[in-house]
Amino acid sequence: MKIAKNWKDYSIIATGDGYKLERWKNVYLLRPDPQVIWSASIDMWHYPALNAVYKRSSKGGGEWEFLKPMPAEWEIAYGDLQFKIKPMGFKHTGLFPEQAVNWDYMASLIRNAGRPIKVLNLFAYTGGATVACAKAGAEVTHVDAAKGMVERAGENARLSGIESGIRYIVDDCEKFVRREIRRGNRYDAIIMDPPSYGRGPNGEMWKIEEKLYAFVRLCKEVLSDRPLFVLINSYTTGLQPMVLSNILTLCMRDYKGTVDAYEVGIQTEEGIPLPCGAGGIFVNDD
Ligand SMILES: C[S@@+](CC[C@H](N)C(=O)[O-])C[C@H]1O[C@@H](n2cnc3c(N)ncnc32)[C@H](O)[C@@H]1O
């Protein structure tokens, strides 16, 4: 498991009974987490500093309950990167902190490449990976179906001091990749963080188990002659690292390189790591 351990503005204080208690700089949130099937060792619901809880509804979904005054949105730092945090629908805050392990690794590959790198970030959300790669010197194309998320990625980039080098696209990822293939545009690195289930801006259906393999094969067609890496991240429960490893191994057979796949997690203050999905990366060693 790769553990995100360089955070100062974020920590997980406790976990249990389907919830995790997190500190986002000075704000304390209690959010559901399906992996947490053990009992809590403290009474997280009455944690003195707790600001807000995302309460699950029996009809599905849920809503935020605010317990103590807190800003509507605020900023947190990860090294020299800055992100805006805001409690949103579907228990989201606008950032997946465990992704820091992937940000650090991709940034080091880009910095050590010794050549200009063009990155395509698909299902790119609020731009955690976009900002990390752009800060490392890459030119990034950021694609997501949700206009609000793409706008927030722009804000995160500006907060992080990045004024240029990012192209923002609101589109269905598959449609965009097909268009780039036709236009002859090529990228040295591809990142994708597809949801289990999702829809493009015109209702295009995405189901990870039906689409992922064919989509990675399609993406190979937008790779440059000398790709640097292809990274897939997934939060889909049951999708094991070895599945990502197999997909990358099968799809990237024509290139010389190595595939690594791993669980992604965050160390909690209770001394146990919280699993947060899986990552897989192909790195070209030509
Ligand atoms: C799990 S989030 C990605 C998290 C992000 N990479 C990060 O680490 O911060 C999935 C994203 O995929 C987008 N999405 C879902 N279906 C899509 C589609 N067909 N085309 C483009 N984006 C899509 C959603 O809007 C959402 O922002």
The ligand as a Gaussian input file, in Angstrom:
#p B3LYP/6-31G(d) Opt

LIG

0 1
 C      -13.641000      10.147000      -8.889000
 S      -13.741000      11.748000      -9.617000
 C      -12.047000      12.007000      -9.999000
 C      -11.155000      12.448000      -8.841000
 C       -9.879000      13.266000      -9.223000
 N       -9.107000      12.644000     -10.265000
 C       -9.010000      13.628000      -8.037000
 O       -8.152000      12.854000      -7.617000
 O       -9.230000      14.691000      -7.471000
 C      -14.575000      11.383000     -11.134000
 C      -14.843000      12.558000     -12.060000
 O      -15.272000      12.034000     -13.327000
 C      -16.185000      12.931000     -13.927000
 N      -16.936000      12.158000     -14.956000
 C      -17.828000      11.152000     -14.783000
 N      -18.217000      10.633000     -15.986000
 C      -17.553000      11.350000     -16.945000
 C      -17.501000      11.293000     -18.367000
 N      -18.208000      10.401000     -19.053000
 N      -16.668000      12.140000     -19.013000
 C      -15.952000      13.061000     -18.317000
 N      -15.937000      13.150000     -16.971000
 C      -16.731000      12.309000     -16.283000
 C      -17.003000      13.490000     -12.785000
 O      -17.542000      14.754000     -13.125000
 C      -15.937000      13.547000     -11.657000
 O      -15.402000      14.841000     -11.570000

